[in-house]
Amino acid sequence: MIQISKILAATAIASTLFLAPAFADTVKIGVAGPYTGANATFGEQVFAGVSAYVNEVNAAGGIDGKQIELVKGDDACEPKQAVAVANRFVDQDKVQAVIGHFCSSSTIPASEIYNDAGILEMAPASTNPTVTERGLETVFRGCGRDDQQAVVAGGFILDTLKRDKIALIHDKDTYGQGLVDAVKKTIQARGIEPVLYEGLTRGERDFNALVTKIKSTGANAVYFGGLIPEGGPLIRQIREQGLDVVFISGDSFAQKELIAAAGGPANLKDVYYSATPDPLADPSTKGVQDALKAAGVAPANYTLYGYANAQAVVGALKAGADIKAQTDWLRSNTVDSAIGKITWDEKGDIKDFQFVFYDFDDQGNPVLVK
């Protein structure tokens, strides 16, 4: 009798565990990104945007009467840590969807885990093409791709800035090197070989030897693939050495933190970056901006991406608990999001994503290049 009772009890517990996700009191969404380390500001902005939208949804009744619970996962933009976060989300937290990760180098390995578990993932800032080029059914991108950005960048450098001696510098990371490699391919297709192709190390801050090397090539333009913690000091040291070049980078530069990292707004003269057309200037996002301000959340660049990605994920979750229902919904619907109207193709990429260029005024504020 004791053994039978134990077997029945164990069976009951196992059944409860198996059925728990279907009868959970909340719908869990993991939000993964860097919440510590040099790039923590990016993760916090995404989380703030996601939280703002989820609070609205919860106040309106949630998803099928269930409240959404957000689970933070700090990967510090480190691939190994991202894998640990992904495994925790799947095995321990039992999330139903993930918004993240931020860095492409984190998203790529983590997405394999989510795909194997049949969990929807929406990456709000990972631009490396590999994210959506592996045929993973559950993986979607809530931003543009490096190869799209690179075509725009190559044309901007050669045709608008009219610079043809281009030094290509990357941070050896999936995002940074991937973006630079795409720019390299773009300019080579136009018959231009880079005068320098060089990698620096993330976490490094002294780039004077690299600046001297750039100077020796006769470069009149530097294209940098990487993030602000390295890009800012590189700009500052280029200016300190009196090197007369234009400096161009990607969408990661759309942050006010660049001003201090580069040594002040004066150093941002002749600095350009590509990004999506400013969502804050789009009249269709005014309601979102007002909602963020009312919640005490500044509508910064990645905050809007977090909000937009949350809109997409919640829409998919409302379509059903089944992953196929969720992915089918994303591929067949348009979301009126915080970054404008967005739809997805079969790979999980946003269709017709647009990139434009910005420079800076005397105060370090971004200005659209027309």
N, C-alpha and C positions, 0 to 999 in steps of 0.2 A: 504493500500500500504506500509506503513511504517513497519507494522508487517511482511508482506510478504518479504520485502527487508531484514529485519533482519534475517528471517528464512533462506533465500537463502544465505545470507552472512555467517551465522553460518554454514550452510551445506557445503559451499565452503571451509571454514576454516577447518572444521572437515575432509573433504576429503583430503585436503592438508596435514594435520597432519598425517592422516592414510597412505598416499602414500609417505611421506617424506623419510623413510628409503630406499625405492626402487630407489629413484631419488637423493639421497644424493650425494654431490660433492666428499665426502671422504668415505673411509671405516674405521670405528672407531674400534680400538682394545684397550680394557682396560688392563692396566698392574698394578696389585694389589700386594702389599707387604709392608714390613716395611720401610718407608722412614724417619721416626723419631724414636727416642728411641734407646735402647741398640743394637738392631739388624738391624739398618738402613743400615749398610754396605752391608748386604745380598740383600736387596731390590734394592739398587743402582747398584749393580753388575748385577742383573737380568735385570734391566731397560737399562743399558748400552749395554748389549748384544742384547736385543730386538731392541733397537734404531739403532744399527749398521747394523743389517740385514734389518730392514725396510727402512733405508736410501738407501741401495743398491736396494731394490725392487722399491722404489719410483723413483730412478734415471733411472731405466729401464722401467718405464711406469706405475708402480703400479699394481693394480688388475683390469683387464678389463678397463684400462685407468683411473681408479680412484686412487688418492693418498691415502696412509694409514695415518691416524691420530691416534697418541697414546694418551691415556687419563690415567694419573696417578691416582692411588687410594691408599692412605696411610692408612693401617690398623694397623700399629705399632705392629703387631703380637697379636692383641687383638680381640677375637671373636666378641664381640658386635660392635666394630668399623668395623670389616670385613663385618658384615651384613649391616651396614650403607653404606659402599662403594659399596657393591653388589646392593643394592636398588638404589643408585645413578646412577651406571652404566646402570642399566636396565631402570629406569624411566626418568632420566634426560639426561644422556649422549647418550643413545640409541646406545650402543656399539653392534657390530656384533659378537664379540668374546672376550674372556678374557684369558690373560696369568697371572696366579696367582691362588691362593695366595701362600705365601711362607710357613708359619707355618701351619701344619696340623690342628691345633685348629681353624685357620681362614678359611682354605679351606673347611672344612666339613660343617659348617653352611651356608657359602656363596654359595656353590655349589647347595644347595637346591633351592636357588633363581634363579640361572642361568638355572637350569634344568627346573623349572616351566616356565621360559620365553623362553625356546627353544634356549638358547645361548651356543655356544661351549665354554668349559673351558679346558685349558691345565695347570696343576699344575706343575711348574718346580722343586719343592723341597719338596713337602709334601709326606712323606714316610709312614705315618700310613695306614695300610691296609683298614681301614674303608672308606677312600676316594673313592675307587673303588669297595667296596663290597656291595653297597646299590642298585645296579641295575639302576643307573642314566645314561641314554643314552648319555647325552651331556658331561659327565665328563671323562677326560683323564688325565693320569699321564705322565709327561715328565722326570721321574727319577725312581729309584728302590723303593722297598717296605721294611718295617722294618722286616717282617718275613723272607725275603730273606737275609737281612743283618744280622739278628740274628743267622741264621744257620751258616753263615761264621764266625761270631764272636765267637760263642760257640766252634766251632772246633778249631779256632785259639788260644783261651785261654787254652783249655784243651790239645790240641795235639801239638801245636807249642810252646807256652809259658810254657806248663806243670804246670799250676797253678790250684789248686783245692779248695782253700779257697777264695771264691769270694764274695766281698761286692758289692751289686747292689744299686746304687744311682741314683735317677731320680729327675726331676724338677717339678713334678706334672702336667706337661703339656701333651697334647695329643701326641705330638711327643716324648718327652723324656720318659714319663712313658710307652707309647706304645712300644718303642724300648726296654726298660729294661724288660718289661713283656715278650716280645718275646724271649729275651736272657735267662730269667729265665726258660721259658718253654723248651728251647733248652737244657740247662745244666741239668735240671731235667730229661729229657728223657735219659740222659747219666748217671743217678744215682747220680748226684751232687746237694745237696741243698745249696743255698747261705748262707753264715754265717751272712749276714745282708741284709735287704731290707728296704730302707729308702728314704723318699722324702725330698727335700729341697724346699725353696720358691724362685721363680724367683724374681730378684731384690735384693736378699740378698747377702751380700759379706763376712760376718764373719762366717766361717765354722769350727772354731777351736774346738767347742764342738762336732761337727760331726766327725772331724778327730780323736779326742780322743776316740769316740765310735768305729770307724773303727779299731783303734789300739787295743782296748780291745778284739776284736773278733779273733785276730790272722790272719786276712786276709793277703793273699799274692798277691791279685789282686783286683783292683777296676774297675768295669764297670760303666760308667756314661752315662746316657741318658739325653741330654740337649744341651744347646748352650754355646758359648764361654764366655759370661758375667758372668756366674756362674761357668762353668767348669774351666776356667783359674785360678781364685782365689782359687778354691778347690785344684787344682794341687799345687799351690804355698804354701798353708798352710799345705798340706801333706808333702811337702819337708821341710818346716820350722820346722815341728815337728819331722823330721828325720824318718818318717815312710817308711820302705823299701818295697814298693809294686810296681807292674807294674800298669799302668793306661791306660785303654782302653775306647774308645768312638766311636761315629759314624761319619757320613759324614760331620756334621756341623763343625768339627774341621779342615777342609781343608781350613784354612784361615790364612794369616800371622798375623792377629790380636791376634791370640792365644799366640804368643811369648811374647808380652807385658803383656797380661792378666795373664799369668802364672808366670810372674816375671823374664823373660829372658830365653834365649835358654838353659842354663844349667839345668833348671828345667824340660825341655822336654825330658831328658834322661829317657828311659823306658816308654815313653808315645807313644801309638799307636792309630790309628784311621782307620776305614774302609771307603772306598770310591770307586767310579768307577775307573777303570784303567785310568791313567792320559791322558786326551784327547790331551794334549800338546805333548805327546810322540807318538801319532798316526799319521803316515805320511799322512793319508787321510784328516786330518784336517789342513794341512799346509796352504792351500788356505784361510781358515777361519781365521787362526792366522794372516796371512799377511794382510788380509782385516781389521781386528781389529786394528792392529798396524798402518796401513795407516790412519785409522780414529782417531788415538790417544787414542785408548781404550785398556787398559791392558787386555790380555786374561786370566783373573783369573777364578777360578773354576766356580762360579755361573754366570759369564759373558758368558761362553760357554754354560751353560744350558739355559740362556736367549736367546741366539742366536739360539740354537737348537730348543727350543720350538717355537720361532717365525717362523723358517723354516717350522715346522709342521703345525702351525696354518695358515700361509699364503697359504701353499699347499692345505689345506682343504677349505679355503675361495675361492681359484681359482676354486675349483671343483663345486661351485655353491652357491647361496644365501640360499638355503634350508638346514636346519640343518641335514636332513637325508643324503643329498648328501655329506655333510662335514664329518659326522661320518662314513659313508660307505667308503669314500675315505681313512680316517685314518686307518680303519680296514683292508683295502685291498691293501695298498701301503707301500713301504719301503722308509724312508727318509734318504738320505745321509747327515747326520747332523754334527754339530760341535762337537758332542760327539760320532760320529761313525754312523753306519747304525742302524736305529731303526724301529721296526714294533710293532703293538699293537694287543692285544688279544681282545676277546669279552667284557671283563670287562673294557677295557681302560688302561690296564697295558702294559708296554714295555715287549716284550717277551725276555726271557733269559738274563735279566739284570745281569751284573757281578759286584761283589764286590771284592776288594783286600785290603791288609793292608799296611799302611805306618808307619814309625817312623821318627825320626828327626836327622839330623846331628848336629855338634857343633854350627852351625850358626842358627839353627832353621828351616832349609830347609827340606821339606818332602822327604823321601827316601823310595822307594818301598821295602817291606820286601819280600825276595825271599825264 
